[in-house]
Amino acid sequence: MTQSGDYFVEVVDANGCVGKSETVKIEVAGKLVAPKIEYTDPLIVCDAGSIKMSVSEQEGASYIWKKDGVPVYDKSNEFTATEAGVYTVELSNFCGYVRSSNKVDFRIQKPIPAFEVEATGKLVFCKGGSVKLAVPQYQDVTYAWFRDGQPISGSSFELVAEEAGNYTAAITSECGTFKSVKGQKVELLALPEAPTAKNVTGCTKAALTLTATGGTAGKYRWYTQAKGGAAIAGVDGASYTTPVLTNSTTYYVAITNGLCESERVPVEAIINEKPAVPTIEVNGVLEFCEGGAVELSIKAYKNQECVWFRNGKEVASGANSINATESGEYTVQLKNDCGATLSSNKIKVTVWPAPAPPVVQHGSTCGPGEVKLTASGGKAGEYKWYDNVSSLIALEGFTGDSFTTPVLQTSQTYYVSLVSNGCETERVPVQANVYAIPVAVANVSDDEIDAGETVQLTGSGGAHYSWSPAIGLSDSKASSPVATPDETTRYTLTVKNEEGCEDTTSVVVTVRQLLEIPNAFSPNGDGVNDTWEIKNIEYFPDAKVEVYNRWGSLVFEKVSYRNEWHGTYRGARLPVSTYFYVITIPGKNKFTGYLNIVN
């Protein structure tokens, strides 16, 4: 059987009779889980008290509660303890047992008996000393220390006292706070004033004499370490001569008054050697353009002075490095009280002078287009052209003194510099200006006049004006001159804006010439004056020409006369005589007079 349940068996014989056994109850126990003890506070009590503990119930389990490993209770999963000890619980069933995952340490404290502050060491000592104070040590308590009734730092049963005062203590437990019935009084003795001493410098393999002031003979103490250790035997005066030294050594001196000793003052016996030959290191390039620098340096040495030279003349001293900004041969000297040495190497620095910036000529175009920019001051191949003041790369292929831009729609600033000996000047701005093209506008107050009349020309669109031809104009440079042309003329107007961009346009003034009417002609076929030629009649295409004989009869009539009349009437020649003409120009004048036909 593997599962819990009520089991029985039935038996059937050959006759079909059934027999049934008694029921057997089977229980299958589960594996126990280690429980956690839950408990009520507090875990520490004074004199008497109890704590209630419990674990979760588990089916089929039995419980054994133990104190300090000894069974004390086995009735249930709960137990109330009234005695101090460490409590655990064990659970068991058919499958085994498990222990609680935690322990409960229940403690019962008693009131702390009267106690005193005890001292280990002298209670009177020199400033800088100390004495250890202590009170009884207990578990599960807190400690507090007081000097002259004021709380001070300290939370242990021990305290190192370094200051004068009356020291007391208090111990706090569950049963209350208990103060020491007796304290300890600590007294400090004043220290003598520390001496004054100066460092002494010498060269290697020398004994140096150190001196101090501030005390009296026999009251000095010389040491080889800052704290602890014994004073140098046999030396109690204001001076001390060291043994022969090969390295710098620090000694210490103090003053005693027989009870206390002052603070120890360090005195350094400085041993210098003749400086080692330095080697100049270079941080950067040794050839550069004016305005640059290269750092020269040597290893730093204590108590040694650096002196820098250029071409044998001193240029700086003190620091172990220098920024070289001028051409020349640089060396360095190291010196101290024991001598001086020169650097093992010489560094040659070359500073190339920067060329002068180029002189530029700005360019312009009227309307979108290419612009030619020029510069001067350098040689072919020395120019660099840029399309931006901060561009890292110059425009490729342009190293001459001119540069033609691509087609520009708006003005743009370019930059040019000169490069000589690898040194580049500052970039000089060059303006490529794209100016607007003006629009010339010309008008005339009357585009057709008679000869001798005037007309007003009007121009606009620019800042400067020029009319041509200038003949017949009141002022060819005015925007609106008065024109008196002798003949039909096309006037061309050129306008310019302030940037010099120009545009042209024109107007035509038609001049109708005055009629010149001859009073005779000879239509005799000799080729001379065979027709009546009225000069300028062609300017009046609508003119009507009428000729009458002396009796008032109309002998000739024509509109748009073109000097073609041969003195005929109905195909026959008119006789030599005097005739009367009327020339009518519609809307204008009418001309009359006498005309003679002669042989």
C-alpha positions as CSV (number, residue, x, y, z in Angstrom):
1,M,0.0,0.0,0.0
2,T,1.4,3.5,-0.9
3,Q,-1.6,5.8,-0.1
4,S,-3.6,6.5,3.0
5,G,-7.1,4.9,3.1
6,D,-9.5,2.2,4.5
7,Y,-8.7,-1.2,3.0
8,F,-10.7,-4.5,3.1
9,V,-10.9,-7.8,1.0
10,E,-13.9,-9.8,-0.3
11,V,-13.9,-13.6,-1.0
12,V,-16.4,-15.3,-3.4
13,D,-16.8,-19.1,-3.3
14,A,-18.0,-21.4,-6.1
15,N,-21.6,-20.9,-5.0
16,G,-21.4,-17.2,-5.3
17,C,-21.3,-16.6,-1.6
18,V,-19.4,-13.5,-0.5
19,G,-17.3,-13.1,2.6
20,K,-15.9,-9.6,3.6
21,S,-12.9,-9.0,5.9
22,E,-12.6,-6.3,8.5
23,T,-11.5,-2.8,7.4
24,V,-7.9,-1.8,7.9
25,K,-7.1,1.9,8.2
26,I,-3.7,2.9,6.6
27,E,-2.1,6.3,7.0
28,V,0.9,7.5,4.9
29,A,2.8,10.3,6.7
30,G,4.3,13.2,4.7
31,K,8.0,14.4,5.0
32,L,8.3,17.1,7.7
33,V,9.5,20.7,7.0
34,A,11.9,22.4,9.3
35,P,9.8,25.1,11.1
36,K,10.7,28.6,12.2
37,I,10.0,29.5,15.9
38,E,7.8,32.5,16.3
39,Y,8.0,34.2,19.7
40,T,6.7,37.2,21.7
41,D,8.9,40.1,22.9
42,P,11.0,40.8,24.9
43,L,13.9,38.3,24.7
44,I,15.6,39.9,27.7
45,V,13.7,40.6,31.0
46,C,14.7,41.7,34.4
47,D,14.5,39.3,37.4
48,A,11.5,37.3,36.1
49,G,9.3,36.9,33.0
50,S,8.2,34.6,30.2
51,I,8.2,34.2,26.5
52,K,5.6,32.4,24.4
53,M,7.0,30.4,21.4
54,S,5.2,28.4,18.7
55,V,5.7,26.7,15.3
56,S,3.3,25.9,12.6
57,E,1.4,22.6,13.0
58,Q,2.3,19.7,10.6
59,E,0.0,16.7,10.2
60,G,1.1,13.6,12.1
61,A,4.0,15.4,13.8
62,S,5.1,15.2,17.4
63,Y,6.9,18.1,19.1
64,I,9.8,18.2,21.6
65,W,10.9,21.6,23.0
66,K,14.5,21.8,24.3
67,K,16.3,24.3,26.5
68,D,20.1,24.4,26.0
69,G,19.7,21.0,24.3
70,V,17.7,19.4,27.1
71,P,14.0,18.4,26.4
72,V,11.6,20.4,28.6
73,Y,8.2,20.0,26.9
74,D,6.5,17.7,24.3
75,K,2.7,18.3,24.4
76,S,2.1,20.7,21.5
77,N,3.5,23.0,19.0
78,E,3.3,25.9,21.5
79,F,5.5,26.4,24.6
80,T,5.8,29.2,27.2
81,A,9.3,29.5,28.7
82,T,9.9,31.1,32.2
83,E,13.6,30.2,32.5
84,A,16.6,31.7,30.7
85,G,18.2,29.6,28.0
86,V,18.5,28.9,24.3
87,Y,15.3,27.2,23.0
88,T,14.8,24.9,20.0
89,V,12.1,22.5,18.9
90,E,12.2,19.1,17.1
91,L,9.4,17.6,15.0
92,S,9.2,13.9,14.2
93,N,6.9,11.4,12.5
94,F,7.2,8.0,10.8
95,C,9.5,9.5,8.2
96,G,12.0,11.0,10.6
97,Y,12.5,14.3,12.4
98,V,13.6,17.9,11.7
99,R,14.9,20.7,13.9
100,S,13.7,24.3,13.9
101,S,15.5,26.6,11.6
102,N,16.2,29.1,14.3
103,K,17.0,29.4,18.0
104,V,15.4,31.6,20.6
105,D,17.8,33.0,23.3
106,F,15.8,34.0,26.2
107,R,17.7,35.9,28.9
108,I,16.9,37.0,32.5
109,Q,19.0,39.8,33.9
110,K,19.6,40.8,37.5
111,P,20.2,44.4,38.8
112,I,23.8,45.3,38.4
113,P,25.7,45.5,41.8
114,A,27.5,48.7,42.8
115,F,30.7,49.2,40.9
116,E,33.6,51.7,40.6
117,V,35.8,53.0,37.8
118,E,39.2,51.3,38.0
119,A,42.4,52.8,36.6
120,T,45.3,50.8,35.0
121,G,48.3,53.2,35.2
122,K,49.1,56.6,36.6
123,L,46.3,59.1,36.9
124,V,48.8,62.0,36.7
125,F,50.9,62.2,33.5
126,C,52.3,64.5,30.9
127,K,50.2,65.9,28.1
128,G,50.2,63.5,25.3
129,G,50.0,60.5,27.6
130,S,47.0,58.4,28.7
131,V,45.5,56.0,31.2
132,K,43.2,53.1,30.8
133,L,39.9,53.2,32.8
134,A,37.5,50.3,33.1
135,V,34.2,49.1,34.8
136,P,32.8,45.5,35.1
137,Q,31.9,43.8,31.8
138,Y,28.4,42.5,31.3
139,Q,26.4,41.1,28.3
140,D,23.4,42.8,26.8
141,V,24.1,46.2,28.4
142,T,25.2,49.6,27.2
143,Y,28.0,51.8,28.6
144,A,28.2,55.5,28.9
145,W,31.2,57.6,30.1
146,F,31.3,61.1,31.6
147,R,34.0,63.6,32.2
148,D,33.2,66.2,34.9
149,G,29.5,65.1,34.6
150,Q,29.4,65.7,30.8
151,P,28.9,62.7,28.4
152,I,31.9,61.9,26.2
153,S,32.6,59.4,23.4
154,G,32.9,55.8,24.6
155,S,30.6,52.8,24.5
156,S,32.8,50.0,25.8
157,F,33.5,48.9,29.4
158,E,37.0,50.4,28.8
159,L,38.1,53.9,28.1
160,V,41.5,55.5,27.3
161,A,41.6,58.9,29.1
162,E,43.9,61.5,27.6
163,E,42.4,64.7,29.1
164,A,42.2,66.0,32.7
165,G,39.0,65.6,34.5
166,N,36.8,63.4,36.9
167,Y,35.7,60.3,34.9
168,T,32.5,58.3,35.8
169,A,30.5,55.6,34.0
170,A,27.0,54.3,33.7
171,I,25.7,50.8,32.7
172,T,22.2,50.3,31.4
173,S,20.4,47.0,31.3
174,E,16.8,45.8,31.2
175,C,16.8,46.4,35.0
176,G,17.7,50.1,34.6
177,T,20.7,52.4,34.6
178,F,23.4,52.0,37.2
179,K,26.1,54.6,37.8
180,S,29.5,54.1,39.2
181,V,29.8,54.9,43.0
182,K,33.3,56.2,42.5
183,G,35.1,57.8,39.6
184,Q,38.8,58.5,38.8
185,K,40.4,61.9,38.6
186,V,42.9,62.4,35.8
187,E,45.5,65.2,36.0
188,L,47.8,66.4,33.1
189,L,51.2,68.0,33.5
190,A,52.0,70.9,31.1
191,L,54.7,70.2,28.5
192,P,57.7,72.4,28.1
193,E,57.6,74.7,25.0
194,A,59.1,72.9,22.0
195,P,62.6,74.1,20.9
196,T,63.4,75.8,17.6
197,A,65.8,74.2,15.2
198,K,67.0,74.9,11.6
199,N,67.9,72.4,8.9
200,V,71.6,72.1,8.0
201,T,72.9,71.3,4.5
202,G,76.2,69.7,3.6
203,C,77.8,67.6,1.0
204,T,78.2,63.9,0.9
205,K,80.5,62.1,3.5
206,A,80.3,65.0,6.0
207,A,79.3,65.2,9.7
208,L,76.8,68.0,10.2
209,T,76.2,70.0,13.5
210,L,72.6,70.5,14.3
211,T,71.6,73.2,16.8
212,A,68.4,74.1,18.7
213,T,67.3,76.9,21.0
214,G,64.7,77.4,23.7
215,G,66.0,75.2,26.5
216,T,68.9,75.1,29.0
217,A,72.0,73.0,28.9
218,G,71.3,69.4,30.0
219,K,67.6,69.6,29.2
220,Y,67.8,68.8,25.5
221,R,66.9,65.3,24.1
222,W,68.0,64.3,20.6
223,Y,66.2,61.4,18.8
224,T,66.4,59.5,15.5
225,Q,62.6,58.9,15.3
226,A,59.5,61.1,15.7
227,K,57.9,59.0,18.4
228,G,59.1,56.3,20.8
229,G,62.6,55.1,21.1
230,A,65.3,56.2,23.4
231,A,67.1,59.6,23.2
232,I,70.6,59.6,21.7
233,A,72.9,58.7,24.6
234,G,75.2,61.3,26.0
235,V,73.7,64.2,24.1
236,D,71.7,66.7,26.2
237,G,73.0,70.0,24.9
238,A,71.7,72.5,22.4
239,S,73.8,71.0,19.6
240,Y,74.4,67.6,18.1
241,T,77.0,66.5,15.6
242,T,75.9,63.7,13.4
243,P,78.1,60.9,12.3
244,V,79.5,61.0,8.7
245,L,76.5,61.0,6.4
246,T,76.1,59.9,2.9
247,N,72.3,60.5,2.7
248,S,70.0,63.1,4.1
249,T,68.7,62.2,7.5
250,T,66.0,63.6,9.7
251,Y,66.7,63.9,13.5
252,Y,64.3,65.2,16.3
253,V,65.0,67.4,19.3
254,A,62.9,68.0,22.4
255,I,63.2,69.8,25.8
256,T,62.5,68.1,29.2
257,N,61.7,69.7,32.5
258,G,62.4,66.5,34.4
259,L,58.8,65.3,34.4
260,C,57.5,66.0,30.9
261,E,59.1,66.3,27.5
262,S,58.0,68.8,24.8
263,E,56.9,67.7,21.4
264,R,59.8,66.5,19.2
265,V,60.8,69.0,16.5
266,P,62.3,67.6,13.2
267,V,65.7,68.8,12.1
268,E,66.9,67.7,8.7
269,A,70.6,67.0,8.0
270,I,70.5,67.5,4.2
271,I,73.2,65.8,2.2
272,N,73.7,67.1,-1.3
273,E,75.8,65.5,-4.0
274,K,77.1,67.3,-7.0
275,P,74.2,67.1,-9.5
276,A,74.1,64.2,-11.9
277,V,74.5,65.1,-15.6
278,P,71.0,65.8,-16.8
279,T,69.6,64.9,-20.2
280,I,67.1,67.2,-21.8
281,E,63.9,65.5,-23.0
282,V,61.8,67.0,-25.8
283,N,58.0,67.0,-25.7
284,G,57.0,68.1,-29.2
285,V,58.7,69.0,-32.5
286,L,61.8,71.1,-32.6
287,E,60.9,73.0,-35.8
288,F,57.7,75.0,-35.7
289,C,56.1,78.3,-36.8
290,E,56.3,81.6,-34.9
291,G,53.8,81.6,-32.1
292,G,54.4,77.9,-31.2
293,A,56.5,76.3,-28.5
294,V,58.2,73.1,-27.6
295,E,58.6,71.8,-24.0
296,L,62.1,71.0,-22.9
297,S,62.5,69.2,-19.5
298,I,64.8,67.3,-17.3
299,K,64.2,65.0,-14.3
300,A,63.3,66.9,-11.2
301,Y,65.8,66.8,-8.4
302,K,65.2,68.0,-4.8
303,N,67.3,70.9,-3.5
304,Q,68.9,71.5,-6.9
305,E,68.4,74.6,-9.0
306,C,67.9,74.5,-12.8
307,V,69.4,77.2,-15.0
308,W,68.4,77.2,-18.7
309,F,70.5,78.7,-21.5
310,R,69.9,79.6,-25.1
311,N,73.0,80.1,-27.2
312,G,75.0,80.3,-24.0
313,K,72.9,83.0,-22.4
314,E,70.7,82.4,-19.4
315,V,67.0,82.6,-20.2
316,A,65.3,81.0,-17.2
317,S,66.0,79.4,-13.8
318,G,64.2,77.4,-11.1
319,A,61.8,75.0,-12.9
320,N,62.9,71.7,-14.4
321,S,61.1,72.5,-17.7
322,I,60.9,75.4,-20.1
323,N,58.7,76.2,-23.1
324,A,61.1,77.2,-25.9
325,T,59.5,79.8,-28.2
326,E,62.7,81.2,-29.9
327,S,65.3,79.7,-32.2
328,G,68.6,78.7,-30.7
329,E,70.6,76.0,-29.0
330,Y,69.3,75.1,-25.6
331,T,71.2,73.7,-22.6
332,V,70.5,73.3,-18.9
333,Q,72.7,73.4,-15.8
334,L,71.9,71.7,-12.5
335,K,73.6,73.2,-9.4
336,N,73.6,73.0,-5.6
337,D,76.0,73.8,-2.8
338,C,78.2,70.9,-3.9
339,G,78.7,72.0,-7.5
340,A,77.1,72.3,-10.9
341,T,76.8,70.1,-14.0
342,L,75.8,70.9,-17.6
343,S,73.3,68.8,-19.6
344,S,74.7,65.9,-21.6
345,N,72.9,67.1,-24.8
346,K,72.1,70.3,-26.6
347,I,68.7,70.8,-28.2
348,K,68.4,72.9,-31.3
349,V,65.1,74.7,-31.8
350,T,64.1,76.3,-35.1
351,V,61.3,78.8,-35.2
352,W,60.1,79.7,-38.7
353,P,58.8,83.2,-39.1
354,A,55.2,83.4,-40.1
355,P,54.5,85.0,-43.5
356,A,52.5,88.2,-43.7
357,P,48.8,87.6,-44.4
358,P,47.8,88.0,-48.1
359,V,46.1,91.2,-49.4
360,V,42.8,90.3,-51.0
361,Q,40.6,91.8,-53.7
362,H,36.9,91.1,-53.3
363,G,34.9,90.0,-56.3
364,S,31.3,90.4,-57.4
365,T,28.8,89.3,-60.1
366,C,25.6,90.9,-61.1
367,G,23.0,88.2,-60.7
368,P,23.9,84.5,-60.1
369,G,27.2,83.5,-61.6
370,E,30.9,82.8,-61.0
371,V,33.0,85.2,-59.1
372,K,36.8,85.6,-59.4
373,L,38.6,86.4,-56.2
374,T,42.2,87.5,-56.1
375,A,45.0,87.8,-53.5
376,S,48.6,89.0,-53.5
377,G,51.6,88.8,-51.2
378,G,52.8,85.3,-52.0
379,K,54.2,83.0,-54.7
380,A,52.4,80.6,-56.8
381,G,51.7,77.4,-54.9
382,E,51.8,79.2,-51.5
383,Y,48.1,80.1,-51.4
384,K,45.3,78.1,-49.7
385,W,41.7,78.9,-50.4
386,Y,38.9,77.8,-48.0
387,D,35.1,78.0,-48.2
388,N,34.8,78.2,-44.4
389,V,36.9,79.8,-41.7
390,S,37.1,76.6,-39.7
391,S,37.6,74.1,-42.5
392,L,40.4,71.7,-41.9
393,I,41.1,71.1,-45.6
394,A,41.7,73.7,-48.2
395,L,39.9,73.7,-51.5
396,E,41.7,71.2,-53.7
397,G,43.5,72.4,-56.7
398,F,43.6,76.1,-55.9
399,T,47.1,77.2,-54.8
400,G,47.5,80.3,-56.9
401,D,46.6,84.0,-56.3
402,S,43.1,83.7,-57.8
403,F,40.1,81.5,-57.2
404,T,36.9,81.4,-59.3
405,T,33.9,80.3,-57.4
406,P,31.2,78.0,-58.6
407,V,28.0,79.6,-59.8
408,L,26.6,81.4,-56.7
409,Q,23.0,82.4,-56.1
410,T,23.8,84.5,-53.0
411,S,26.9,86.3,-51.6
412,Q,29.4,84.1,-49.8
413,T,32.6,84.6,-47.9
414,Y,35.7,82.7,-48.8
415,Y,39.1,82.7,-47.0
416,V,42.7,82.7,-48.2
417,S,46.0,82.2,-46.4
418,L,49.7,81.9,-47.3
419,V,51.9,79.0,-46.4
420,S,55.7,79.5,-46.3
421,N,58.2,77.1,-44.7
422,G,55.2,75.1,-43.4
423,C,53.8,78.1,-41.6
424,E,50.4,79.3,-42.5
425,T,49.1,82.8,-41.9
426,E,45.7,83.6,-40.5
427,R,42.9,83.2,-42.9
428,V,41.8,86.5,-44.6
429,P,38.2,86.7,-45.6
430,V,37.4,87.4,-49.2
431,Q,33.9,88.4,-50.2
432,A,32.2,87.0,-53.3
433,N,29.3,89.3,-53.7
434,V,26.2,88.4,-55.7
435,Y,24.4,91.7,-56.5
436,A,20.9,92.0,-57.7
437,I,20.5,93.2,-61.3
438,P,18.3,96.4,-61.5
439,V,15.4,96.6,-63.9
440,A,15.5,99.6,-66.1
441,V,12.1,101.2,-66.8
442,A,11.7,104.0,-69.4
443,N,8.6,106.0,-70.3
444,V,7.8,109.0,-72.5
445,S,5.1,111.5,-72.0
446,D,4.3,111.5,-75.8
447,D,5.8,109.1,-78.2
448,E,5.0,111.3,-81.3
449,I,5.6,115.0,-81.6
450,D,6.1,117.6,-84.2
451,A,9.5,118.8,-85.0
452,G,10.5,121.5,-82.6
453,E,8.3,120.2,-79.8
454,T,9.6,118.8,-76.5
455,V,8.8,115.6,-74.6
456,Q,9.5,114.4,-71.1
457,L,11.5,111.2,-70.7
458,T,11.1,109.3,-67.4
459,G,13.4,106.6,-66.1
460,S,13.4,104.4,-62.9
461,G,14.9,101.3,-61.4
462,G,18.4,102.3,-60.4
463,A,20.6,104.8,-58.5
464,H,22.4,106.2,-61.6
465,Y,21.0,107.0,-65.1
466,S,22.5,107.5,-68.5
467,W,20.5,108.4,-71.7
468,S,21.9,108.1,-75.2
469,P,22.1,109.7,-77.6
470,A,22.6,112.8,-75.5
471,I,21.8,115.2,-78.3
472,G,18.6,117.0,-77.7
473,L,18.4,116.1,-74.0
474,S,18.3,118.6,-71.2
475,D,20.6,116.3,-69.0
476,S,21.6,112.9,-70.2
477,K,22.5,111.8,-66.6
478,A,19.1,112.8,-65.1
479,S,16.5,110.2,-64.5
480,S,13.8,112.3,-66.3
481,P,15.4,114.6,-68.8
482,V,13.5,116.8,-71.3
483,A,14.0,115.7,-75.0
484,T,13.8,118.0,-78.0
485,P,14.8,115.7,-80.9
486,D,15.1,117.0,-84.5
487,E,14.1,113.7,-85.9
488,T,12.6,110.4,-84.8
489,T,15.0,109.1,-82.2
490,R,15.3,105.9,-80.1
491,Y,16.6,106.9,-76.6
492,T,18.4,104.1,-74.7
493,L,18.4,104.3,-70.9
494,T,21.1,102.6,-68.9
495,V,20.5,102.3,-65.1
496,K,23.0,101.2,-62.5
497,N,22.5,100.4,-58.8
498,E,25.0,101.3,-56.1
499,E,26.9,98.0,-56.7
500,G,27.5,98.9,-60.4
501,C,25.1,96.4,-61.9
502,E,23.2,97.7,-64.9
503,D,20.2,97.2,-67.2
504,T,19.1,98.9,-70.4
505,T,15.8,99.7,-72.1
506,S,14.7,102.2,-74.7
507,V,11.8,104.3,-75.9
508,V,11.2,105.8,-79.4
509,V,10.1,109.4,-79.9
510,T,8.6,109.9,-83.3
511,V,9.1,113.4,-84.8
512,R,6.8,114.5,-87.4
513,Q,8.7,117.0,-89.6
514,L,7.0,120.3,-90.9
515,L,5.8,120.3,-94.4
516,E,7.8,122.1,-97.0
517,I,5.3,123.0,-99.8
518,P,6.9,124.3,-103.1
519,N,4.8,126.9,-104.9
520,A,5.8,125.7,-108.4
521,F,6.8,122.6,-110.4
522,S,7.4,121.9,-114.1
523,P,5.9,118.7,-115.3
524,N,7.6,118.9,-118.7
525,G,9.3,115.4,-118.6
526,D,12.8,116.7,-118.3
527,G,13.3,114.7,-115.1
528,V,13.6,117.9,-113.0
529,N,10.6,118.9,-110.8
530,D,8.3,116.8,-112.9
531,T,6.0,116.2,-109.9
532,W,4.8,118.3,-107.1
533,E,7.1,117.2,-104.3
534,I,5.8,118.2,-100.8
535,K,8.7,117.5,-98.4
536,N,7.8,115.4,-95.2
537,I,4.3,114.6,-96.5
538,E,5.1,111.0,-95.8
539,Y,5.0,111.7,-92.0
540,F,1.3,112.6,-92.4
541,P,-0.2,109.5,-94.1
542,D,-3.8,110.7,-93.4
543,A,-3.2,114.1,-95.0
544,K,-5.6,115.2,-97.8
545,V,-4.3,117.2,-100.7
546,E,-6.7,119.3,-102.9
547,V,-5.8,121.5,-105.9
548,Y,-8.3,124.0,-107.5
549,N,-8.0,126.1,-110.6
550,R,-8.6,129.8,-110.6
551,W,-12.4,129.3,-111.1
552,G,-12.6,127.1,-108.0
553,S,-12.9,123.8,-109.8
554,L,-11.2,120.8,-108.1
555,V,-8.5,119.5,-110.5
556,F,-6.6,117.1,-108.1
557,E,-7.5,115.3,-104.8
558,K,-5.5,112.6,-102.9
559,V,-5.3,111.2,-99.4
560,S,-1.9,109.8,-98.4
561,Y,-0.2,111.7,-101.1
562,R,3.3,110.5,-102.0
563,N,4.5,113.2,-104.4
564,E,3.2,111.4,-107.5
565,W,1.1,114.2,-109.2
566,H,2.4,115.3,-112.6
567,G,0.0,118.3,-113.0
568,T,-2.7,116.3,-114.9
569,Y,-6.4,116.3,-114.7
570,R,-8.3,113.2,-116.0
571,G,-5.1,112.1,-117.8
572,A,-4.5,115.4,-119.6
573,R,-1.9,117.9,-118.7
574,L,-3.1,121.1,-117.1
575,P,-2.2,124.3,-118.7
576,V,0.5,126.5,-117.3
577,S,-1.2,128.7,-114.8
578,T,-1.6,129.5,-111.1
579,Y,-3.6,127.1,-109.0
580,F,-4.8,127.0,-105.3
581,Y,-4.0,124.1,-102.9
582,V,-5.5,123.0,-99.6
583,I,-3.6,120.4,-97.5
584,T,-5.6,119.1,-94.6
585,I,-4.1,117.1,-91.7
586,P,-6.9,115.5,-89.7
587,G,-7.1,116.8,-86.2
588,K,-4.2,119.2,-86.7
589,N,-3.5,121.9,-89.3
590,K,-4.8,123.0,-92.7
591,F,-2.3,124.5,-95.2
592,T,-3.3,126.7,-98.1
593,G,-1.5,128.6,-100.8
594,Y,-0.9,129.1,-104.6
595,L,0.8,126.6,-106.9
596,N,2.3,127.5,-110.3
597,I,2.6,125.0,-113.1
598,V,5.4,126.1,-115.4
599,N,7.2,124.7,-118.4
